[in-house]
């Protein structure tokens, strides 16, 4: 049975973006997926603005030449250093909120969704807000561009160089961490290189570092200028040349294509289609936009087996709800807590491999919390939860007793008892169903919200919805459907 345009377009909007916005509902059945995708591409063509949330106090300290910055650092007392750490952590938190807001409201959905993918691919934890802002800017500017350019800019970013210890990678004392992760996680994938390749590549990256302002610095006196052998090639390679060697490997195109397939299409990759995509990606000189076009304009992308087959990540879930139900949040901090509870806090990946995704998003506690979120948004209800004790994501915050989590310094007091306090604007959403007969409302709402083949029981929805008047029924039925396991899928 052929799929209608509405279901296909909802599938496209969830995979190439963060789900339909309420103002798009009337267009879902009117336009073809190719028309929608063309509009998506056009809306993402403009260069994104640099996101700057850093505190003026921090900016003042970082102004001037690097040597002055170093001198200031030497003269800072314990309280000043503590203040800088606190301000920087608050900045990373503000960066989280600002980017989340962009995901909800921007028309450049394709750019932000693919940036979100690269954010997980080039996973990086760094409490320096300037470094994180710089890395995010690199990712957003290059998200739809050339993978080689993206790889090189990320590899030279202060955030990544510091996170992967390349500041300590020096001639005669190489640190292999950066070189290993570039091969294993950023380009070829595990098992496609040798330990010798890692050691030799590490020598090529010696001398790569950054200054206090986050600018890339090459220190020649720390660089190993000797001959190296990497992946069968021999020469006096520097870091850029090693990255070029990695890009010359067809395995790099295959690794990226497969990872994007799992993110955009299906967690179970189709080897034939991945091979086709990777060949074209390689032959198109790693043009990301062309790879995405190959995915989103293919007939197989809209196969039934791919629709409703992915578990929404926590960020996709939170953003998708806000796109469908426009709202003003009195307490945006609550979204930070929800991200942590559900296991995906932007800018705090669990490790350098990023978030595992797929079924890892769901366990007994996280599923219950996911299903509770729509009601927390709609009701004045206090959220009382304790995130898992992973200090990489807890950010060293204080617990309720005032003890510092895992012995680290406090980021800020983010209490685990919070209200979301959302003011939802239901106007456009309710208007979308004004021509629907009352007895068909549940089915019509389900088709807008769910991507799964099996719907939810209309009788159950009606039982727990307010039947008093049409408007209240639409509101409460929507919240009930969003609170089902089926809504977790896209």
N, C-alpha and C positions, 0 to 999 in steps of 0.2 A: 504494500500500500504506500503510494507516494506521500512524502511529508509536505505539509503546507508551509507557506512562506513564514508564518508567524513562528512556528517551532524552529525552523531553520535559522531565522534571524535572531531569535532568543539564544540559540546555541552559539551563533557567531558573536553576539554581544557579550556573552559570558566568557568566551574563550579569548577573543581579541580585545576585550575590555573587562569591566567589572560588573556586567549585567546591565539590563535595560534601565534607563532613567524613565521616570514616570511620564515625562513629556514625549517620550518616543513610542509609547504604547499604541497610539493611533496609527503609527507608520509601519508597525511590524508585519501586517498582512498586505500592505500597499506596495512595498518595494521588494525587489529580488535581493538575495544575499550579496550578489555581485555589486549591486547599486549601493547597498549599505556599506560594503567593504571599501568601495571607492570613496565614499564620503568619510569613512574612518581615516583613510590614508591622507586625504586632503586636510582634515582637521588636525592632523599631527605633523604637518609639514613645517610649521613655524618653529624656529629655534626656541627652546624653553628658557625662561628667565632663571637666572641664578637664584637659588633659595638661600637667603641670608637671615639667620635667626640669632646670630651670635650677639651676646650682651656687649653693650658699649664699653663696659669696664674691661672686658677681655680684649676688645679691639684696641683700646688704648694701650694695653700692655704689649700688644703684638705689632704696634706701629714702629716704623723706623727700620734701620738696617739690622741684620742678624746679630752683629756684634753687640749692639746696644741692647737687643733683646736678651742676649746671654748675660750681660752685665746686670740687667734688671733682675734676672732670675737668681743670680748669685746673692743679690742683696735682699731678696724676699725672705721674710721671716715665716715661721710655721703657719701663722694665721693667714698670711697672704696666699701661701701655697694652698692651704685648705680652701680658701675662698675661690681661687682659680679652678680647683677641681670641682667644687660645687657648681660654679657658674657654667663650666663646660658640660657637666652632666645635665644640668637643666637645659642647656642649649641643645643637646642631643635629644632630649625629651620634646622640646619645642619643634625640632626638625621632624620628629616622628609625627606629631600632630599636624604640622603644616603639610607634609607630604600626603598623609591620609586624607586631609581636606582636599588636596589636589585630585586625588584618585576619585573622590566622590563627585566633584563639581566640574572638572575639566571636560571640554569637548574632545581633547586630545587623548581619548581613551586608549588608542593603540600604543601610543608612545609610553604612557604611564604603565600599561599592563606589561609591555615588554621590558621596560625599565625595572619593574618589579621582578621579572624573571632574572634579569642580570644581577639585581641586588642579591638574589639567592645564589646565583652562580659564582659571582665574585664576593662571596661572603666575607665580611670584615667586621670585627669588633674593635672599636677604638673610641675612647672617651674624650678625645680631642675634637670639639665641635667643628673647628676649622677644617680638620682633615676629613671628617665625615661629610661636611658640606661640599668639599672639593671632589670627593669620590662620587657623591650622588650627582653632582653636576656633570662629571665625565660620563657617567652611565646614561643620564637622561639626554645629553647632547648626542651621544653615539648609539643610542638604543636601536635606531632603525637604519644606521649607517653601515659602516664596514667593520667586520669583526676584528680584522687585523689592527685597525686604528684604535678600536675600543680596547683590545688586549694590551697594546703598547701604552696607551694613556693610563689604564688601570695599573699596569705594572710599574709605572713611574710615579704613581700617586703616593703622597706621604702616608696616607692611611694604610695602604697595603704594604709598603716597604717597612713600616714600623710594626705592623701586625705580624708580618712573617719574618721579622728579625733580620732583614737585609742590611740594616744599619750596622750590624755586627759582622757582616760578610766582608772580610778583608784578605788581602794577599797573604799567603802562607798560613792563614787561619780561616779558611772558608766555612761559612754557615750554610748548610744545604737546605734549610727549611723553605726559603722562597723558591728556589729552583725546583724542588720536589713538588710543591703545590701547583706551580705553573704547569708542570707536565701532567700531574695526576688529576687535578681538579679543573684547571682552566682550559686545557687544550686536548690532550690525547687520551686521558683516562688511564687507570691503573692497568698494569700488565703490558703496556705497549712501549716500554723503555726499560733500560737496565740501570742498576745502581751506578755503574760507571758513567752512564749518560748524565745522571743527577750530579755526580761529583764534578764532572767536567763543566756542566752548565753552571754550577754554583761558582766556579772560578771565573766564568764570563761575566757574572753579575756582581763581582767584587767591585767596590767603589761606588755602587749605586746607593744614594741616600737622599735625604731631604733636609732643608733648613727649618728654623723655627716657624717660618711663615708658611710652611707646607710646600715650598717650591722644590722641584727635583734638582738634585746636586750630583754631579759626577766628580768623584775625588780620584784623580789619576794616580796619586801616590799610594792609594789603597787598592788599585786595580792590578790583577794578575794579567800581564801582557804576553804570557807564554802561549805556546800552541796547545789547542784543545781538540778533542774528538767527541762530537755529539751526534748521535744517530747516524753514524757512518760517514759523517763529514768531518774534515780536519782543517784547522786553520787558526789564526790568531783572532778568535771570535770575541766580540763584546756582547753585552746583553741584548741589544737590538738584533744582532745577527743570529743569536740563538732563538729569539722569538720568530724571526723569519724562517729558520729551519723548522721550527714546530709548525708554522703555518704551511710549509711545503708538504707536510705529511697529510695524506688523504684521511688518515685516522682522525685528525683534528676535526675535519669537516664532518665526519661520521659521528664523532662523539657529541659535537654541538647539535647536529641535526636530530640525533636520537633523544637528547635531553629536551630539546624544544618540542619534539613530537610528544613526549610523555607529559609535558607541561600544557600543551595546547590541544592535543587530540585525545590520547588515551594512555593510561598508565602501562598498558601492555603494548609495546611497540610492534608494529608490523615490519618485519625485516626487509621485505621487498620495497615497501614505501620509504623506509628510512634510507635504504641504499639509493633509491632514485633521488630523494631529497639531497642526500649528502653529495652525490655526483654533481648535481646542478649547483649546489652551494659552493663546491670547490671550483667548478668551471666558471662560475660567476664571480670569482675572486672574493668570496666571503661577503657578498652583498646581503645583508640581513633582510632588507625590504623585499628583495626578490625571493628569498627563502620563505618569508611570511606569505607572500602572494601565492607561491606554489602550494602552501598549506591551505590557506583560507579560500582559494578559488577552485580547489579541486572538488570533484564530486564525492570522493571517498571521505572527505572531512565531515560530510553530512550523512554518512552511514548511520543507521539506527543504533548500531553497537557503540558509537562514539558519543551519542547524545544522552546526557544524564549519567555518564559513566565515571565522572570524576568527583571526588570529595572536595568541596570548597575548602581552601585554606582559611584560617581564621581571619586574615585580612580581607580576602575575597568575600567572606560571609558578612563582615562588618560593613564593608564598603557597599556591597550589593543591597543590603537592607536600606542604607541611607540614600541610595540612588532611587530606589523604588518609593520610599516614604521620606520625602524631604523633611528635614527636621533641624531645629536649632537646639544645640546641647548646652545646658547650663553648666554641666560638669564634664568637660572633655577628658579630664584626668581619668574618669572611669573607663574610657576606651583603652588607656594604657594598661589598666588592671586586667581588663578582659583579654587583651592581647597576651599578657603574661600567663593568665590562667589557661588559655587555650593553646599556648605553646608557640606563638609566633609574634615576637616583639620586634618591630622594625629596628634595624641597626644593632640588634643583639642576637645574631644567629647563634645556635647552640655550639657550633665549632666551625672550623674553616670549610667544611664540606657543605655548610648551609643546612636548611631544613629538609628532612627526608621526604616529606609530603606523603601523598597517598593514604593508605590505611593507618599510617603513623599519626595522622591527625585525630583519630578517634580512639578513645578508650572509654571505660564506663563513666568516669567522672566528667571528661571533656564533652561527651555527647549530651549528657544531661544539662551541662552549662550552655552548650550551643542552643539547645531547644528552649532554654529559659530566656535567652537574650531578647527576643521580640517582646516578651511580656515585661521585661525589665525596662525596655524603652518606652512602652506604652503606659505602664503604670508607675505610680510613685512608690517604688518598692526598693528596699535597701538590699544591696548586694553584699553578702557576707561570705567571702571566699578566701582561702589561703592558697596562693600559688605554690607550685612545687619548688622545693628549696634548691634551685639552680642559680648560684650567684651570678653566673654569666648573664642571666636574665633578670635576677632580682636587683642587680646594679648596686649591691651593697646597702640596700635601704634598711632602715630600722624596723624591727618588728613591733608588735603592739606593746611589748614590755620595755621598748626603748633600747634593746640590745642590738648591736650592729650585726647584721646577717653575715655569718661565716667570717667574722672578724674584720671585715672590710669597712672602710669609711662610708658614711651615709651619703647617698645621692640626694635624697629628699624624703620627707615623711609622706609616703603614699599609703594611706590607711587601706586596710582590706575591707572595711565597711564603707560602701559608697552608694550613692544614688546617681543614676544617669540623668534624670530630670530632662527628658526630651520633649520639646514642643513640636509635635508632628503637624505638618500642613497637609491635610487630607484632600484638599480641594480638587486638584487635578486627578488624583487617583480615583476618587469617588465618581467624578465626571465621566471617566472612561467606561463605567458600567451603567450609565444612565438609560441606555436603550435595551438593556438586558432584562428579560422577564425575571421576576423574583425567584421563581422555581429553578431558574437556570444560573443564578448568581454563583452558587458554590462551584459549579463546574467551570464557569467562565473565569472566576478568580484563580482556581487551581491551574488552568491552562496558562495564565500569565505568570504565575509564580513558580510552577514546577516544570522540570525537564524530564521527569521520569515517565516510563511507559505506564506504570500503575499509579493511579491517582490516590487520593485519600478518601475515606468513606464520607460521603456527603451527609449521611445521618449523624455520624460522630461530630462533624464540624457544626452542624445545626444544633446539636444537643448542647454544645459548649459556647455557642454564639448568642448574642442578644437579638432576639427576633422582634423586639418592640417596634422598631422602625427601620426603614431600608438603610439609612446611613449608618446607624449603629451596627446593623447586621454586617454590612460590608467591612467596617472597621474590625469588628471582633472576629469575623470569619478569616480575614486576612492575617491577623495575628495568630490565630489558631493554626492556619496552614503553614505559616512561617515557623511555627514551633514543632513541626513534624520532622521525622528522620528524612523524609523525601526532599525537604527543602535544603538539606545539607549537600545535595548532589547538584551538579550542573553539567 
